[in-house]
Amino acid sequence: MAEKRQGRFRSDVKKGLFQTTFSIARETDAWFQSLSNEMKASGGYKLPKSFILRSLLNAMRKLKIDVSGVKTEEELEARFLEAIKQFKG
């Protein structure tokens, strides 16, 4: 007999998560929504923003990011982009 999944999503909700609040631009929120809609339209599930954001953060944590001397959000974004270009997996 097949195991019945519980919950709304196939991805398991992780235990022991820390909840935090942060601000994002409307354009970013719209991008999250668009990405989620694309997942559903292509045969997947419409995952919530929290799942998408955790996935992005987990991927970013694997990068070697040079943060020395960073003073602005824009500088940090540029460092992330540079680290992505240099990522070898």
Phi and psi restraints in degrees (range 20) as a CNS / XPLOR table:
assign (resid 1 and name C) (resid 2 and name N)
       (resid 2 and name CA) (resid 2 and name C) 1.0 -69.8 20.0 2
assign (resid 2 and name N) (resid 2 and name CA)
       (resid 2 and name C) (resid 3 and name N) 1.0 144.2 20.0 2
assign (resid 2 and name C) (resid 3 and name N)
       (resid 3 and name CA) (resid 3 and name C) 1.0 -74.1 20.0 2
assign (resid 3 and name N) (resid 3 and name CA)
       (resid 3 and name C) (resid 4 and name N) 1.0 130.4 20.0 2
assign (resid 3 and name C) (resid 4 and name N)
       (resid 4 and name CA) (resid 4 and name C) 1.0 -85.6 20.0 2
assign (resid 4 and name N) (resid 4 and name CA)
       (resid 4 and name C) (resid 5 and name N) 1.0 126.8 20.0 2
assign (resid 4 and name C) (resid 5 and name N)
       (resid 5 and name CA) (resid 5 and name C) 1.0 -81.7 20.0 2
assign (resid 5 and name N) (resid 5 and name CA)
       (resid 5 and name C) (resid 6 and name N) 1.0 142.0 20.0 2
assign (resid 5 and name C) (resid 6 and name N)
       (resid 6 and name CA) (resid 6 and name C) 1.0 -110.0 20.0 2
assign (resid 6 and name N) (resid 6 and name CA)
       (resid 6 and name C) (resid 7 and name N) 1.0 155.8 20.0 2
assign (resid 6 and name C) (resid 7 and name N)
       (resid 7 and name CA) (resid 7 and name C) 1.0 98.0 20.0 2
assign (resid 7 and name N) (resid 7 and name CA)
       (resid 7 and name C) (resid 8 and name N) 1.0 174.1 20.0 2
assign (resid 7 and name C) (resid 8 and name N)
       (resid 8 and name CA) (resid 8 and name C) 1.0 -85.6 20.0 2
assign (resid 8 and name N) (resid 8 and name CA)
       (resid 8 and name C) (resid 9 and name N) 1.0 -27.0 20.0 2
assign (resid 8 and name C) (resid 9 and name N)
       (resid 9 and name CA) (resid 9 and name C) 1.0 -120.7 20.0 2
assign (resid 9 and name N) (resid 9 and name CA)
       (resid 9 and name C) (resid 10 and name N) 1.0 155.1 20.0 2
assign (resid 9 and name C) (resid 10 and name N)
       (resid 10 and name CA) (resid 10 and name C) 1.0 -73.5 20.0 2
assign (resid 10 and name N) (resid 10 and name CA)
       (resid 10 and name C) (resid 11 and name N) 1.0 -30.2 20.0 2
assign (resid 10 and name C) (resid 11 and name N)
       (resid 11 and name CA) (resid 11 and name C) 1.0 -70.7 20.0 2
assign (resid 11 and name N) (resid 11 and name CA)
       (resid 11 and name C) (resid 12 and name N) 1.0 133.1 20.0 2
assign (resid 11 and name C) (resid 12 and name N)
       (resid 12 and name CA) (resid 12 and name C) 1.0 -71.2 20.0 2
assign (resid 12 and name N) (resid 12 and name CA)
       (resid 12 and name C) (resid 13 and name N) 1.0 138.1 20.0 2
assign (resid 12 and name C) (resid 13 and name N)
       (resid 13 and name CA) (resid 13 and name C) 1.0 -75.4 20.0 2
assign (resid 13 and name N) (resid 13 and name CA)
       (resid 13 and name C) (resid 14 and name N) 1.0 123.9 20.0 2
assign (resid 13 and name C) (resid 14 and name N)
       (resid 14 and name CA) (resid 14 and name C) 1.0 -72.1 20.0 2
assign (resid 14 and name N) (resid 14 and name CA)
       (resid 14 and name C) (resid 15 and name N) 1.0 141.9 20.0 2
assign (resid 14 and name C) (resid 15 and name N)
       (resid 15 and name CA) (resid 15 and name C) 1.0 -87.5 20.0 2
assign (resid 15 and name N) (resid 15 and name CA)
       (resid 15 and name C) (resid 16 and name N) 1.0 155.2 20.0 2
assign (resid 15 and name C) (resid 16 and name N)
       (resid 16 and name CA) (resid 16 and name C) 1.0 74.2 20.0 2
assign (resid 16 and name N) (resid 16 and name CA)
       (resid 16 and name C) (resid 17 and name N) 1.0 25.7 20.0 2
assign (resid 16 and name C) (resid 17 and name N)
       (resid 17 and name CA) (resid 17 and name C) 1.0 -80.9 20.0 2
assign (resid 17 and name N) (resid 17 and name CA)
       (resid 17 and name C) (resid 18 and name N) 1.0 150.7 20.0 2
assign (resid 17 and name C) (resid 18 and name N)
       (resid 18 and name CA) (resid 18 and name C) 1.0 -101.6 20.0 2
assign (resid 18 and name N) (resid 18 and name CA)
       (resid 18 and name C) (resid 19 and name N) 1.0 126.2 20.0 2
assign (resid 18 and name C) (resid 19 and name N)
       (resid 19 and name CA) (resid 19 and name C) 1.0 -90.6 20.0 2
assign (resid 19 and name N) (resid 19 and name CA)
       (resid 19 and name C) (resid 20 and name N) 1.0 136.6 20.0 2
assign (resid 19 and name C) (resid 20 and name N)
       (resid 20 and name CA) (resid 20 and name C) 1.0 -140.5 20.0 2
assign (resid 20 and name N) (resid 20 and name CA)
       (resid 20 and name C) (resid 21 and name N) 1.0 160.0 20.0 2
assign (resid 20 and name C) (resid 21 and name N)
       (resid 21 and name CA) (resid 21 and name C) 1.0 -117.8 20.0 2
assign (resid 21 and name N) (resid 21 and name CA)
       (resid 21 and name C) (resid 22 and name N) 1.0 138.3 20.0 2
assign (resid 21 and name C) (resid 22 and name N)
       (resid 22 and name CA) (resid 22 and name C) 1.0 -149.4 20.0 2
assign (resid 22 and name N) (resid 22 and name CA)
       (resid 22 and name C) (resid 23 and name N) 1.0 163.2 20.0 2
assign (resid 22 and name C) (resid 23 and name N)
       (resid 23 and name CA) (resid 23 and name C) 1.0 -103.1 20.0 2
assign (resid 23 and name N) (resid 23 and name CA)
       (resid 23 and name C) (resid 24 and name N) 1.0 139.9 20.0 2
assign (resid 23 and name C) (resid 24 and name N)
       (resid 24 and name CA) (resid 24 and name C) 1.0 -133.0 20.0 2
assign (resid 24 and name N) (resid 24 and name CA)
       (resid 24 and name C) (resid 25 and name N) 1.0 158.0 20.0 2
assign (resid 24 and name C) (resid 25 and name N)
       (resid 25 and name CA) (resid 25 and name C) 1.0 -71.7 20.0 2
assign (resid 25 and name N) (resid 25 and name CA)
       (resid 25 and name C) (resid 26 and name N) 1.0 154.4 20.0 2
assign (resid 25 and name C) (resid 26 and name N)
       (resid 26 and name CA) (resid 26 and name C) 1.0 -57.3 20.0 2
assign (resid 26 and name N) (resid 26 and name CA)
       (resid 26 and name C) (resid 27 and name N) 1.0 -36.5 20.0 2
assign (resid 26 and name C) (resid 27 and name N)
       (resid 27 and name CA) (resid 27 and name C) 1.0 -63.1 20.0 2
assign (resid 27 and name N) (resid 27 and name CA)
       (resid 27 and name C) (resid 28 and name N) 1.0 -37.9 20.0 2
assign (resid 27 and name C) (resid 28 and name N)
       (resid 28 and name CA) (resid 28 and name C) 1.0 -68.0 20.0 2
assign (resid 28 and name N) (resid 28 and name CA)
       (resid 28 and name C) (resid 29 and name N) 1.0 -42.0 20.0 2
assign (resid 28 and name C) (resid 29 and name N)
       (resid 29 and name CA) (resid 29 and name C) 1.0 -60.8 20.0 2
assign (resid 29 and name N) (resid 29 and name CA)
       (resid 29 and name C) (resid 30 and name N) 1.0 -42.1 20.0 2
assign (resid 29 and name C) (resid 30 and name N)
       (resid 30 and name CA) (resid 30 and name C) 1.0 -64.2 20.0 2
assign (resid 30 and name N) (resid 30 and name CA)
       (resid 30 and name C) (resid 31 and name N) 1.0 -36.6 20.0 2
assign (resid 30 and name C) (resid 31 and name N)
       (resid 31 and name CA) (resid 31 and name C) 1.0 -64.7 20.0 2
assign (resid 31 and name N) (resid 31 and name CA)
       (resid 31 and name C) (resid 32 and name N) 1.0 -43.8 20.0 2
assign (resid 31 and name C) (resid 32 and name N)
       (resid 32 and name CA) (resid 32 and name C) 1.0 -56.9 20.0 2
assign (resid 32 and name N) (resid 32 and name CA)
       (resid 32 and name C) (resid 33 and name N) 1.0 -46.7 20.0 2
assign (resid 32 and name C) (resid 33 and name N)
       (resid 33 and name CA) (resid 33 and name C) 1.0 -62.5 20.0 2
assign (resid 33 and name N) (resid 33 and name CA)
       (resid 33 and name C) (resid 34 and name N) 1.0 -43.7 20.0 2
assign (resid 33 and name C) (resid 34 and name N)
       (resid 34 and name CA) (resid 34 and name C) 1.0 -63.0 20.0 2
assign (resid 34 and name N) (resid 34 and name CA)
       (resid 34 and name C) (resid 35 and name N) 1.0 -43.2 20.0 2
assign (resid 34 and name C) (resid 35 and name N)
       (resid 35 and name CA) (resid 35 and name C) 1.0 -62.0 20.0 2
assign (resid 35 and name N) (resid 35 and name CA)
       (resid 35 and name C) (resid 36 and name N) 1.0 -44.7 20.0 2
assign (resid 35 and name C) (resid 36 and name N)
       (resid 36 and name CA) (resid 36 and name C) 1.0 -63.3 20.0 2
assign (resid 36 and name N) (resid 36 and name CA)
       (resid 36 and name C) (resid 37 and name N) 1.0 -42.4 20.0 2
assign (resid 36 and name C) (resid 37 and name N)
       (resid 37 and name CA) (resid 37 and name C) 1.0 -63.2 20.0 2
assign (resid 37 and name N) (resid 37 and name CA)
       (resid 37 and name C) (resid 38 and name N) 1.0 -39.5 20.0 2
assign (resid 37 and name C) (resid 38 and name N)
       (resid 38 and name CA) (resid 38 and name C) 1.0 -64.0 20.0 2
assign (resid 38 and name N) (resid 38 and name CA)
       (resid 38 and name C) (resid 39 and name N) 1.0 -38.3 20.0 2
assign (resid 38 and name C) (resid 39 and name N)
       (resid 39 and name CA) (resid 39 and name C) 1.0 -58.3 20.0 2
assign (resid 39 and name N) (resid 39 and name CA)
       (resid 39 and name C) (resid 40 and name N) 1.0 -47.8 20.0 2
assign (resid 39 and name C) (resid 40 and name N)
       (resid 40 and name CA) (resid 40 and name C) 1.0 -66.9 20.0 2
assign (resid 40 and name N) (resid 40 and name CA)
       (resid 40 and name C) (resid 41 and name N) 1.0 -42.8 20.0 2
assign (resid 40 and name C) (resid 41 and name N)
       (resid 41 and name CA) (resid 41 and name C) 1.0 -65.5 20.0 2
assign (resid 41 and name N) (resid 41 and name CA)
       (resid 41 and name C) (resid 42 and name N) 1.0 -25.0 20.0 2
assign (resid 41 and name C) (resid 42 and name N)
       (resid 42 and name CA) (resid 42 and name C) 1.0 -97.7 20.0 2
assign (resid 42 and name N) (resid 42 and name CA)
       (resid 42 and name C) (resid 43 and name N) 1.0 15.5 20.0 2
assign (resid 42 and name C) (resid 43 and name N)
       (resid 43 and name CA) (resid 43 and name C) 1.0 99.3 20.0 2
assign (resid 43 and name N) (resid 43 and name CA)
       (resid 43 and name C) (resid 44 and name N) 1.0 1.3 20.0 2
assign (resid 43 and name C) (resid 44 and name N)
       (resid 44 and name CA) (resid 44 and name C) 1.0 -97.1 20.0 2
assign (resid 44 and name N) (resid 44 and name CA)
       (resid 44 and name C) (resid 45 and name N) 1.0 -157.7 20.0 2
assign (resid 44 and name C) (resid 45 and name N)
       (resid 45 and name CA) (resid 45 and name C) 1.0 -108.9 20.0 2
assign (resid 45 and name N) (resid 45 and name CA)
       (resid 45 and name C) (resid 46 and name N) 1.0 150.1 20.0 2
assign (resid 45 and name C) (resid 46 and name N)
       (resid 46 and name CA) (resid 46 and name C) 1.0 -82.3 20.0 2
assign (resid 46 and name N) (resid 46 and name CA)
       (resid 46 and name C) (resid 47 and name N) 1.0 91.9 20.0 2
assign (resid 46 and name C) (resid 47 and name N)
       (resid 47 and name CA) (resid 47 and name C) 1.0 -76.5 20.0 2
assign (resid 47 and name N) (resid 47 and name CA)
       (resid 47 and name C) (resid 48 and name N) 1.0 147.7 20.0 2
assign (resid 47 and name C) (resid 48 and name N)
       (resid 48 and name CA) (resid 48 and name C) 1.0 -70.9 20.0 2
assign (resid 48 and name N) (resid 48 and name CA)
       (resid 48 and name C) (resid 49 and name N) 1.0 161.5 20.0 2
assign (resid 48 and name C) (resid 49 and name N)
       (resid 49 and name CA) (resid 49 and name C) 1.0 -55.8 20.0 2
assign (resid 49 and name N) (resid 49 and name CA)
       (resid 49 and name C) (resid 50 and name N) 1.0 -37.6 20.0 2
assign (resid 49 and name C) (resid 50 and name N)
       (resid 50 and name CA) (resid 50 and name C) 1.0 -62.2 20.0 2
assign (resid 50 and name N) (resid 50 and name CA)
       (resid 50 and name C) (resid 51 and name N) 1.0 -37.4 20.0 2
assign (resid 50 and name C) (resid 51 and name N)
       (resid 51 and name CA) (resid 51 and name C) 1.0 -66.9 20.0 2
assign (resid 51 and name N) (resid 51 and name CA)
       (resid 51 and name C) (resid 52 and name N) 1.0 -43.0 20.0 2
assign (resid 51 and name C) (resid 52 and name N)
       (resid 52 and name CA) (resid 52 and name C) 1.0 -63.7 20.0 2
assign (resid 52 and name N) (resid 52 and name CA)
       (resid 52 and name C) (resid 53 and name N) 1.0 -46.5 20.0 2
assign (resid 52 and name C) (resid 53 and name N)
       (resid 53 and name CA) (resid 53 and name C) 1.0 -63.9 20.0 2
assign (resid 53 and name N) (resid 53 and name CA)
       (resid 53 and name C) (resid 54 and name N) 1.0 -43.1 20.0 2
assign (resid 53 and name C) (resid 54 and name N)
       (resid 54 and name CA) (resid 54 and name C) 1.0 -60.8 20.0 2
assign (resid 54 and name N) (resid 54 and name CA)
       (resid 54 and name C) (resid 55 and name N) 1.0 -39.7 20.0 2
assign (resid 54 and name C) (resid 55 and name N)
       (resid 55 and name CA) (resid 55 and name C) 1.0 -63.2 20.0 2
assign (resid 55 and name N) (resid 55 and name CA)
       (resid 55 and name C) (resid 56 and name N) 1.0 -43.4 20.0 2
assign (resid 55 and name C) (resid 56 and name N)
       (resid 56 and name CA) (resid 56 and name C) 1.0 -61.6 20.0 2
assign (resid 56 and name N) (resid 56 and name CA)
       (resid 56 and name C) (resid 57 and name N) 1.0 -45.6 20.0 2
assign (resid 56 and name C) (resid 57 and name N)
       (resid 57 and name CA) (resid 57 and name C) 1.0 -65.1 20.0 2
assign (resid 57 and name N) (resid 57 and name CA)
       (resid 57 and name C) (resid 58 and name N) 1.0 -40.9 20.0 2
assign (resid 57 and name C) (resid 58 and name N)
       (resid 58 and name CA) (resid 58 and name C) 1.0 -62.2 20.0 2
assign (resid 58 and name N) (resid 58 and name CA)
       (resid 58 and name C) (resid 59 and name N) 1.0 -40.0 20.0 2
assign (resid 58 and name C) (resid 59 and name N)
       (resid 59 and name CA) (resid 59 and name C) 1.0 -66.0 20.0 2
assign (resid 59 and name N) (resid 59 and name CA)
       (resid 59 and name C) (resid 60 and name N) 1.0 -43.3 20.0 2
assign (resid 59 and name C) (resid 60 and name N)
       (resid 60 and name CA) (resid 60 and name C) 1.0 -63.8 20.0 2
assign (resid 60 and name N) (resid 60 and name CA)
       (resid 60 and name C) (resid 61 and name N) 1.0 -33.2 20.0 2
assign (resid 60 and name C) (resid 61 and name N)
       (resid 61 and name CA) (resid 61 and name C) 1.0 -64.5 20.0 2
assign (resid 61 and name N) (resid 61 and name CA)
       (resid 61 and name C) (resid 62 and name N) 1.0 -19.5 20.0 2
assign (resid 61 and name C) (resid 62 and name N)
       (resid 62 and name CA) (resid 62 and name C) 1.0 -82.9 20.0 2
assign (resid 62 and name N) (resid 62 and name CA)
       (resid 62 and name C) (resid 63 and name N) 1.0 -7.9 20.0 2
assign (resid 62 and name C) (resid 63 and name N)
       (resid 63 and name CA) (resid 63 and name C) 1.0 -86.4 20.0 2
assign (resid 63 and name N) (resid 63 and name CA)
       (resid 63 and name C) (resid 64 and name N) 1.0 153.8 20.0 2
assign (resid 63 and name C) (resid 64 and name N)
       (resid 64 and name CA) (resid 64 and name C) 1.0 -96.4 20.0 2
assign (resid 64 and name N) (resid 64 and name CA)
       (resid 64 and name C) (resid 65 and name N) 1.0 100.6 20.0 2
assign (resid 64 and name C) (resid 65 and name N)
       (resid 65 and name CA) (resid 65 and name C) 1.0 -105.2 20.0 2
assign (resid 65 and name N) (resid 65 and name CA)
       (resid 65 and name C) (resid 66 and name N) 1.0 122.7 20.0 2
assign (resid 65 and name C) (resid 66 and name N)
       (resid 66 and name CA) (resid 66 and name C) 1.0 -84.0 20.0 2
assign (resid 66 and name N) (resid 66 and name CA)
       (resid 66 and name C) (resid 67 and name N) 1.0 106.0 20.0 2
assign (resid 66 and name C) (resid 67 and name N)
       (resid 67 and name CA) (resid 67 and name C) 1.0 -103.3 20.0 2
assign (resid 67 and name N) (resid 67 and name CA)
       (resid 67 and name C) (resid 68 and name N) 1.0 8.2 20.0 2
assign (resid 67 and name C) (resid 68 and name N)
       (resid 68 and name CA) (resid 68 and name C) 1.0 -63.4 20.0 2
assign (resid 68 and name N) (resid 68 and name CA)
       (resid 68 and name C) (resid 69 and name N) 1.0 130.0 20.0 2
assign (resid 68 and name C) (resid 69 and name N)
       (resid 69 and name CA) (resid 69 and name C) 1.0 76.5 20.0 2
assign (resid 69 and name N) (resid 69 and name CA)
       (resid 69 and name C) (resid 70 and name N) 1.0 5.0 20.0 2
assign (resid 69 and name C) (resid 70 and name N)
       (resid 70 and name CA) (resid 70 and name C) 1.0 -68.7 20.0 2
assign (resid 70 and name N) (resid 70 and name CA)
       (resid 70 and name C) (resid 71 and name N) 1.0 132.0 20.0 2
assign (resid 70 and name C) (resid 71 and name N)
       (resid 71 and name CA) (resid 71 and name C) 1.0 -125.7 20.0 2
assign (resid 71 and name N) (resid 71 and name CA)
       (resid 71 and name C) (resid 72 and name N) 1.0 -10.9 20.0 2
assign (resid 71 and name C) (resid 72 and name N)
       (resid 72 and name CA) (resid 72 and name C) 1.0 -136.5 20.0 2
assign (resid 72 and name N) (resid 72 and name CA)
       (resid 72 and name C) (resid 73 and name N) 1.0 161.5 20.0 2
assign (resid 72 and name C) (resid 73 and name N)
       (resid 73 and name CA) (resid 73 and name C) 1.0 -61.0 20.0 2
assign (resid 73 and name N) (resid 73 and name CA)
       (resid 73 and name C) (resid 74 and name N) 1.0 -38.2 20.0 2
assign (resid 73 and name C) (resid 74 and name N)
       (resid 74 and name CA) (resid 74 and name C) 1.0 -64.9 20.0 2
assign (resid 74 and name N) (resid 74 and name CA)
       (resid 74 and name C) (resid 75 and name N) 1.0 -40.7 20.0 2
assign (resid 74 and name C) (resid 75 and name N)
       (resid 75 and name CA) (resid 75 and name C) 1.0 -62.7 20.0 2
assign (resid 75 and name N) (resid 75 and name CA)
       (resid 75 and name C) (resid 76 and name N) 1.0 -42.1 20.0 2
assign (resid 75 and name C) (resid 76 and name N)
       (resid 76 and name CA) (resid 76 and name C) 1.0 -64.4 20.0 2
assign (resid 76 and name N) (resid 76 and name CA)
       (resid 76 and name C) (resid 77 and name N) 1.0 -41.8 20.0 2
assign (resid 76 and name C) (resid 77 and name N)
       (resid 77 and name CA) (resid 77 and name C) 1.0 -59.3 20.0 2
assign (resid 77 and name N) (resid 77 and name CA)
       (resid 77 and name C) (resid 78 and name N) 1.0 -43.1 20.0 2
assign (resid 77 and name C) (resid 78 and name N)
       (resid 78 and name CA) (resid 78 and name C) 1.0 -61.9 20.0 2
assign (resid 78 and name N) (resid 78 and name CA)
       (resid 78 and name C) (resid 79 and name N) 1.0 -38.5 20.0 2
assign (resid 78 and name C) (resid 79 and name N)
       (resid 79 and name CA) (resid 79 and name C) 1.0 -66.2 20.0 2
assign (resid 79 and name N) (resid 79 and name CA)
       (resid 79 and name C) (resid 80 and name N) 1.0 -39.0 20.0 2
assign (resid 79 and name C) (resid 80 and name N)
       (resid 80 and name CA) (resid 80 and name C) 1.0 -61.6 20.0 2
assign (resid 80 and name N) (resid 80 and name CA)
       (resid 80 and name C) (resid 81 and name N) 1.0 -46.1 20.0 2
assign (resid 80 and name C) (resid 81 and name N)
       (resid 81 and name CA) (resid 81 and name C) 1.0 -62.1 20.0 2
assign (resid 81 and name N) (resid 81 and name CA)
       (resid 81 and name C) (resid 82 and name N) 1.0 -40.2 20.0 2
assign (resid 81 and name C) (resid 82 and name N)
       (resid 82 and name CA) (resid 82 and name C) 1.0 -64.0 20.0 2
assign (resid 82 and name N) (resid 82 and name CA)
       (resid 82 and name C) (resid 83 and name N) 1.0 -42.1 20.0 2
assign (resid 82 and name C) (resid 83 and name N)
       (resid 83 and name CA) (resid 83 and name C) 1.0 -64.5 20.0 2
assign (resid 83 and name N) (resid 83 and name CA)
       (resid 83 and name C) (resid 84 and name N) 1.0 -35.4 20.0 2
assign (resid 83 and name C) (resid 84 and name N)
       (resid 84 and name CA) (resid 84 and name C) 1.0 -64.1 20.0 2
assign (resid 84 and name N) (resid 84 and name CA)
       (resid 84 and name C) (resid 85 and name N) 1.0 -44.0 20.0 2
assign (resid 84 and name C) (resid 85 and name N)
       (resid 85 and name CA) (resid 85 and name C) 1.0 -61.4 20.0 2
assign (resid 85 and name N) (resid 85 and name CA)
       (resid 85 and name C) (resid 86 and name N) 1.0 -35.1 20.0 2
assign (resid 85 and name C) (resid 86 and name N)
       (resid 86 and name CA) (resid 86 and name C) 1.0 -86.4 20.0 2
assign (resid 86 and name N) (resid 86 and name CA)
       (resid 86 and name C) (resid 87 and name N) 1.0 -9.8 20.0 2
assign (resid 86 and name C) (resid 87 and name N)
       (resid 87 and name CA) (resid 87 and name C) 1.0 -64.3 20.0 2
assign (resid 87 and name N) (resid 87 and name CA)
       (resid 87 and name C) (resid 88 and name N) 1.0 132.6 20.0 2
assign (resid 87 and name C) (resid 88 and name N)
       (resid 88 and name CA) (resid 88 and name C) 1.0 -113.2 20.0 2
assign (resid 88 and name N) (resid 88 and name CA)
       (resid 88 and name C) (resid 89 and name N) 1.0 -5.5 20.0 2
